């Protein structure tokens, strides 16, 4: 299990645990700064269509729930 010879988390000293958490958070932050704009750029049409759908559903909930596929979604059509 310990191929790197690091031992289990419990055997690490507090300083190394804090260092590991900080490095993990920095790597996560760096990855989000690179990946998130790309993902949002790719998903922009989907996000736009979701906003349009929510607007149509807010104005016409009964008609929106009349679609068979959407009528099976309990969050959307529970009050109908």
N, C-alpha and C positions, 0 to 999 in steps of 0.2 A: 504494500500500500504506500509506503513512504519511499518512493524511488529517489526523491531529491534529498533524503536524509534530514528533513526539516522537523520530524517528529509531529506529534499531534498538536492541535491548537492550545491545549491545556499546558503543554510543556514550554510554550513560548513565554518569554518575559514580557512585562507590561510595555516596555519600550518598543519591542518588536511588534507587538500586537497593534499599538498605536501607529507605528510606521506602516504596517501592512494596510491598515484601514485608510490612512491618509493617502498612500500611494494608490490604493484601489479607487478612492473617491476622485483623485486627480485624473486617473486613466479614464474613469467613467465620464467625468466632465469633459475631457478632451474628446472622447469618442462622440459624445452628444453634440458638441460644437461642430464636429465634422459631419456626422451622420444625419442629425435632425434637419438641417436645411435641405439636404438632398431628398430625404424622405418626404418632407412637406412639399417640395417642388413636384415630386412624383405624384403625391396624393392630392394635390390641389384640386383637380377635377372631381375627385370623389368627395372631398370635403364640401365643395360647392354644391354638388348634387344633394348631399345630406342636408345642407341648410335649406335648399329649395324644398326638399321633401318635408322637412319639419315645418316650414312655412305653410305649405299646402295642407298638411295634416292639422295645423292649428286653425286654419280657416275652414276646412271642410273635413272634420273628423269622421263623420258618418260615411261620406263618400269614399274616403281613403280606406276605411275598414271594410268597404264592400268588396274590395279585391280579395279573392280567396287566400292568396299567399299571405297578405298582410293581416287578414282576420284571425290567423292562427297565432299571431304575436300578442301575448297577453298584456305586455306593457303598453302597447299602442291602443288596443281595442278593449280594454277591461271595463271601461265605463260605458261602452256602447250597449 
